[in-house]
Amino acid sequence: MSIPQPTALSTAQPVSPAQNVSPAQEVNTAREVNTAQPGDRPVPLSILDLSPIPSGSGAGDALRNSVDLARHAERLGYLRYWVAEHHFATGVASSAPAVLIGLIAAATNHIRVGSGAVQLGHQTPIAVVEQFGLIDALHPGRIDLGLGRSGQRRAEVVAEADRSPATARTSEPRASRVVDGLLIPPAFSFAELARSPQLALQAALLQQPGARTPDFAEQVDEVVAFLEGTFRSPDGIAVHAVPGEGAEVELWILGSSGGQSAKVAGERGLPFAANYHVSPASVLEAVEAYREAFTPSKVLSEPYVVVSADVVVAEDDATARELAKPYGLWVRAIRTGEGAIPYPTPEEADAHVWSEADRELVADRVDTRFAGSPETVVERLRVLQRVTGAGELLVTTITHGHADRVRSYELLAEAWHARRTPGAGS
């Protein structure tokens, strides 16, 4: 298991707030989040790819687009290229991250490639270590193994809703707030969605009948033991992962709240990825919980956080907003239990008749997406980095047209790398 050594690709600097949300309250975050890192510290940019399937195309097109985008990302200086794990979604092709990571690693030369994240609730630790050990054997020193616990999280949400169903449905959502320029929207409740019979069936299909997923912390410890060659059964029998043992993979934990994922990452001294793009309401508590739990390890001497953001960049704000139109309709499909649909065109998005309930359903995600010109988006990303104290930003961009997505990453990289430190000459 290797030690994260991020390459400096850009320079962050203090900025004034970039988001103005009239009903929200400005909050000082000095005591909420550790922002001790200097404002001129270089912050790398990385990419999270869901391998989206645009409407009118298929999974093959989406996967070829992902491989092509990874080549562009390497050329543009992005540090990492991570792929997500999603199942039963007609609009997402990244159902087997290890397979896709192997294809992308083979098509590139030096960019780090990894998972954001493997869902440990659906696989055993030994299977995961063998898969990533195999890829690392062919592409040593370039592979990231990001672990998530979404399968277990769904069961917890259902259990909590069953314990207090009235509270889950009727509790008053807190108001939006702006923390040092960063919009923190009201939390979205996944209780009703998690109880969907369709999602329950899908969860069951992802496991063997009667299988029980161990505690996430136990699974992470097993992954570490297999990578380090120290695994022993309760009665002392050694088992070795081949390939996998001694693999030079970077091990990451991904999380959307201040719960177990953040605690596990901190207590084990592992790097942590916090999801502003999935759960913007809880990103600060996730980062804070990780830092509070952090214990130095042979992997890290101090906390290291990457924070994700949904981004669309175009030559000007109006064009970016047009390209970003389908996002709300796509999120609506996910949150109504339909799942991620093939990504719509702006015209298909315009044809949807929005109810007030629809708008409320997706507001937190739509309002926290950074869509605009390079200058607009860089400004907002700088705020996100400053408020969270992130050592790296993980950008995810979805547009209907592949060329627009590539162009978005090009414009962002050019603008991000062009920034100068305070006091630098023009």
N, C-alpha and C positions, 0 to 999 in steps of 0.2 A: 504494500500500500504506500503510494508515494505522497510527498508533502506538497500541498498547493503552492505553486510559485507563479502567481499571475504576472503577466507581462504588461508593463505600462503602455497603454495605447493613447491616452488622452489626459487632459488636465482639467480638473474641476476647480471652480472658483466661486466664492460667495456671490449670491445674487439676491435681488429683491424678489418678493413673492410673485409667482407667475400666474396663479389661479385666483380669480376673483369670483366668489360664490356668495351672492348677496344674503341668502338666509342663514349662512353658516357663521359660526363665531370663531374669530381668530384666537388661537391658543398658543402660548409659549411652551415649547417642548424641551427646554433646557434640562428639566429633571426627568422627562419621560423617556428620552432616547439618548444614547451616548453619541454625541456628535463631535467627539474630541479630535478626530482626524483633521489635519490642516486643510484649508480650503483649496490649496494649490496641489494637493496630492493627485497624481495621475490615477484615473479610474478607467479600467478596461470596459469595453462593450462586448457582450456575448449575445447569442441568438437562441431562442427557444422556438422550435418548429413543430407544429401539430400535423404537418403534412396534410393541409386542408384540401378537400376535393371541391373544386368550383362547380356550380350548377352547369349541366351540359357536358361534363367530362367524367372520368372514372378514376379509380384508385391508381391505375398505372400512370396516368398523367400526373397525379399528385405526387407519387413517389419519384418520378423522373424530375419533377420540379424541385423536390427537396434536394436531390443529388446536385442538380444544377445550382440551386441557391447556395449550397454548401461550398461549391467551388468559388462562387462570387464572394462569399463571406471570407474565405481564406485570402483571396486577392485583396479584399478591402481592409484587412487587418483585424477582424473580429477574433477574440481570444478563443471562444468555445462555440460549438454548435451542438445543442442538445435537442433531443426529440422526446416528445411526450408519449404516454401510454393511454390510449382510449379504446374502448370496445363498443361494439354494437351501434356505431355512429355512421350514418350514411354519408356524412360530410367530413370524416376524418379517416386517414389511411394509416395512422401510426399505431396499429394494434400490437405490433411485435417489435419493441424498441431495439432489442439486441440484433435482430436481423437487419433493420434499417441502419443501425450504427455501423455494422460491418460493411454494408454497401457504401456508406458515406466515407468511412475511413479509407476504403480502397480507392475511392475516387478523388481523394485529397492527399496532401503531402505532409502538412505540419499542424493544421488547426486541431485543437482538442475536440473530441467528439464524445458525446455521452448521453445519458438518460435524464430526463426531467419530468417524471421520475418513473423508475420501475415500481409497480405497485406490489409491495411484499405480501399483501393480503391474498394475492392470487398465485404466488409461486413460493417454493421452498428456498431457503438461503443457499443450499448447495446447488440447486439448478441455476440460480442467478450468478453465483460465483463461477461456475463452469462456463456459462455463456460468455461472461465478460472476460474471463481468463482466456478463453479461446480467441476472442477478438484482440486482446492485449498481446497474445503470443505472436500475432501477425503484424500488429501495429503498436509495438511497445512504447510506453511512456506517453501515449496520446489519449487514453481512454478515461472518461469520468463515469463513475457508477453512482447516480443519484437515486436515493431510496425514498419512497413515500408510503403512507399508511392509509390511503383513501378507502380501501376495502373495509378496514376496521372502523374508520371514521363514520361510514354510513350506518353501521350497526349501532354505534354510540348515539348518533342523532335520533335514530328510531326509538331506542330505549328511553332517551330523555323525553321525547315527545309523548311516549306512552305513559311515563311517570306523571307528567303534568301537561296533558293535552290542551287544557284551556289556556295555560300560560303560553304555550307554543304558538297558539293561533291568535291570541288577543293582546299580548303584551305590546305596550306602546314602543315603537322604534325610537331610538334616540335621534336627535337632530344631526344634520351634517355639521361638520366643523372644519375649519381650516387651521392646520398646525404649521406655523412658520411658512405659510404659502402652499402647503400640500393639502389637497382636499381629502378628507376622511369621511366617507358617506355613512349613512345608517347601515347597520349589518343586515344582510339578507338571511332569512331563516330558511334552511334547507329541510325543515322537519316534514312538510307535506310532500316534497319531492322525494325525500329518502324513503317514505312509506309507500311509494308507488309500486303496485304489483309488478309492473314491467321491470322496474329496476331490481326488485327482489328476485325475479326470475333470472335476470342477467347476472346478478351476483352469484346465484346458485350455480349457473352454468360455468362460471369461471373457476369452480372448485370441484374436486371429486366428491361424490355423495358421502355425506357424513363427516367430511373433513372439518377440522377445527383450526382456525388460524391462531398461532401462538401470539403472545404479547409482542408488540412491535420492538420493544427494547431487547427482548430475548432474541428476536430475529436479527436485529442489527449486530448484536454480540456474536451470533453464529457466523454472520457474513465476515466480520472482522477475524474471527478465529480461523475460518477456512482460508482467508487471504494470507494470514500470517503463519498458517501451518500448526496452530496450537489447539485445534479442535479435539476434544475428548468427550466421549459419552459419559453419562452419570457414573457408570461403572468402570471408567478409565480407558475405554477402547479408543484408539486413535483412528481417524479417518482423514484422508488427504484428497483435496480437490485437484484433479489433473485434467485439463489445464485449470489454473486458478490460483493455486498456492504460489505466493511470491509475485503475483502479477503487479505491475506498476500502475494500477488504477488509482485515481483519486476518488475517495469515498465521500459522498455528500449526503446530507439529509435535507429534504424539502418539506416545508410546512406552510399552512395557511392561517395559523392561529398561535396563541401562546401556550398551547397544550403540550401533549407528549412529544411530538416531533421536535419542537424547539428545545425541550428539556433534554431529550436523548442526545441531540446534537451537541448541546452545551456541556453536559456532564461527561461526554466522551471526547471532548476537544476536537470535534469535527467541524468542517465548514458547513454553513447553513444557508439555504436559499428560501427567502420569504416571498410570498406571492401577493404583490400589489395588484396584479392583473386579474387574479381570480377572487381574492378576498381583500379588497382595498380597505374595508372597515377595520380589519384586525392586523394590518401589516405592522403597525407600531408596537402592539402588544407582543407580536411574534418575535420581532427583533429584540425587544426589551427582555422577554423571557429567556431567549437564547443567551444573551449577554449575562444575565443574572446567574444562569446555571453554568456558565462556562468554567471549565477546569482545564488548565494547560495540559497538553499531551505531547507525545512525540510527533504528532502531525502538525499541531498548531500551538504556538506560545501565547497567542491572543486571539480573540474572536475574529472570524472572517465571515462576512455576510454579503451575499449577492441578492439583489432585489429585482423582481420582474416588473415589466410594464408593457401594456398594449400600446402600439405606436403605428401611426401611418404618416409618412412624410411625402410631400409632393412639392412642386416648385413654388406653390403659393397656398395660403390657407384655404381658399375656396376650392381648389382642386382636391386638396387632401380631405376636406369635409365631404366632397362628393364621393371619393373613393371609400370613405369610412361609413357611408350610409347603411350598407347591409349588415353591419355589426350588430345593431340592436335586434334585428329580426333573427339573426343567428343565435344570439344569447337567449332570446325569447323561446326559441325551439328547445334549447337545452333545459331551461328552467320550467318548462311546462311538461317535461318528461318525454318529449318527442325525441330528444337527443340532438346532437349537432347535425343539422341538415346540410346538404351540399351548399356551399357558400354562395349566396345570391348575388346577382348583379345589382348595381344601383337602381336600375329600372324596376327590377323585381321588388326591391325594398320600397320604392316609391308606391308600388301598387298595393302594399299592405295597408289596411285601414286600422289605425292604432286606437285602441281604447285607453282610457285612463289607467285601467288595471295593467294593461300591457306596458305602458310607460313606467309605472311604478316597479314592475317586475324586473326591468333591466336598467333602471336609472343608475344604480351604483356602478355598474360596469361601463355604461355609456359615458357617464360624467367623468370617469377617471381614465378614459382613453385619451392619449395624447395624439391629436391629429392636427397637422398644420404644416407650415413651411419649415425648412430646416432650422431657422432661427427660433421659431415658436416652440418647436419640439425640444430642441437643445435646452432652451431656457427652462422648460418644465421638467426635463430629465435632471437638470442640475439641481432643481428644488428637491426632487425625489431623493437624489443621492445625498444631498446635504442634510435633509431632515432625518433620514433613516441611518445616516452614517455608513452607507453601503460602500464596500471596497470594490464593487463591480456591479454593473447593471446588465440585466438579462432582458433583451428586447424581443417581443413577439409581434409579428406583423402579418395580418391576413387581409388580402384584397382578392377580388374575383379574378383579375388578370395577373398572371405570373410576372409579366414584364413590369407591372406597377409595383409588385412586391419587391422585385430586385431593385428597381429604381429607388424605392423608399429606403432600403438599406444602404444604397450608394450615397444618396443625399445625406442621410444621417451620419454615415462614416466620415464623409468629407467635412461636414460642419463640425462634428465632434472633434476630429483631429486638428482642425484649423484653429481651435480656441487657444488663446495665449494666457499665460499666468498673469496675475495682477502686476502692473508696472511694466509689462513687456511693451516694446515699441510696436507701432502699427505698421 
